[in-house]
Amino acid sequence: MEVEILDKKRTVVGDGFHFWIKIKAKVNTDKIEEMAKRVKEKSVVEDYKKIQADYDKSQREIEELKKQLAGAKGEKEKKQVEAKITDDERLFEARQWFDKGYQYSLNKEHDSAIEAYTKAIALDPNYADAYTNRGIAYALSGNMGRAISDLQRACDMGEENGCKNL
């Protein structure tokens, strides 16, 4: 499945935010058997659980920040909470690009995966998992120099899989 964000809006409503996202989802039924086989692999399931946990964490943080914004007293405190919400949204968008890159990787679309992981890294330069996965995608596409660079960067950030794949 491929999900494309067509439009995204955020507006302040009273003491909170209103989020609106328009998406386009495409499902390619030709690859369902192959994808089902990959899902059975333990590492794919573990990676998906990690992505889901990141998503859930981001959602909880955004909800908590909305509560803080509602209770914020004074313009300075509101601006600080709004800045934190904006930062969390940026990190959430990085996770979405990571997920998209992961889907491309599963489909062996290495160039598209590299592009998606690069967008995730641009949004969150400390996203070690994105460096690891982009490094693997570079290796699979034959660009060993960039693969080693990304895997080393992930390893330096303490990401175990980055070190294992060096």
URLINZI-V434195 format. One record per backbone hydrogen bond with DSSP energy under -0.5 kcal/mol. NH is the residue of the N-H (numbers start at 1). CO is the residue of the C=O. If there is no record, write none. Layout:
BEGIN
nh=NH co=CO
nh=NH co=CO
END
This chain:
BEGIN
nh=2 co=26
nh=4 co=24
nh=6 co=4
nh=6 co=22
nh=7 co=22
nh=9 co=20
nh=11 co=18
nh=13 co=11
nh=13 co=16
nh=14 co=12
nh=16 co=13
nh=18 co=11
nh=20 co=9
nh=22 co=7
nh=23 co=21
nh=24 co=4
nh=26 co=2
nh=28 co=26
nh=29 co=27
nh=31 co=28
nh=32 co=29
nh=35 co=31
nh=36 co=32
nh=37 co=33
nh=38 co=34
nh=39 co=35
nh=40 co=36
nh=41 co=37
nh=41 co=38
nh=45 co=41
nh=46 co=42
nh=47 co=43
nh=48 co=44
nh=49 co=45
nh=50 co=46
nh=51 co=47
nh=52 co=48
nh=53 co=49
nh=54 co=50
nh=55 co=51
nh=56 co=52
nh=57 co=53
nh=58 co=54
nh=59 co=55
nh=60 co=56
nh=61 co=57
nh=62 co=58
nh=63 co=59
nh=64 co=60
nh=65 co=61
nh=66 co=62
nh=67 co=63
nh=68 co=64
nh=69 co=65
nh=70 co=66
nh=71 co=67
nh=72 co=68
nh=72 co=69
nh=74 co=72
nh=78 co=74
nh=79 co=75
nh=80 co=76
nh=81 co=77
nh=82 co=78
nh=83 co=79
nh=84 co=80
nh=85 co=81
nh=86 co=82
nh=87 co=83
nh=88 co=84
nh=89 co=85
nh=90 co=86
nh=91 co=87
nh=92 co=88
nh=93 co=89
nh=94 co=90
nh=95 co=91
nh=96 co=92
nh=97 co=93
nh=98 co=94
nh=99 co=95
nh=100 co=96
nh=101 co=97
nh=102 co=98
nh=103 co=99
nh=104 co=100
nh=105 co=101
nh=106 co=102
nh=107 co=103
nh=108 co=105
nh=109 co=104
nh=110 co=108
nh=113 co=109
nh=114 co=110
nh=115 co=111
nh=116 co=112
nh=117 co=113
nh=118 co=114
nh=119 co=115
nh=120 co=116
nh=121 co=117
nh=122 co=118
nh=123 co=119
nh=124 co=120
nh=127 co=124
nh=128 co=126
nh=130 co=127
nh=131 co=127
nh=132 co=128
nh=133 co=129
nh=134 co=130
nh=135 co=131
nh=136 co=132
nh=137 co=133
nh=138 co=134
nh=139 co=135
nh=140 co=136
nh=141 co=137
nh=142 co=139
nh=143 co=138
nh=144 co=142
nh=147 co=143
nh=148 co=144
nh=149 co=145
nh=150 co=146
nh=151 co=147
nh=152 co=148
nh=153 co=149
nh=154 co=150
nh=155 co=151
nh=156 co=152
nh=157 co=153
nh=158 co=155
nh=159 co=154
nh=160 co=158
nh=162 co=159
nh=163 co=159
nh=164 co=160
nh=165 co=161
nh=166 co=163
END
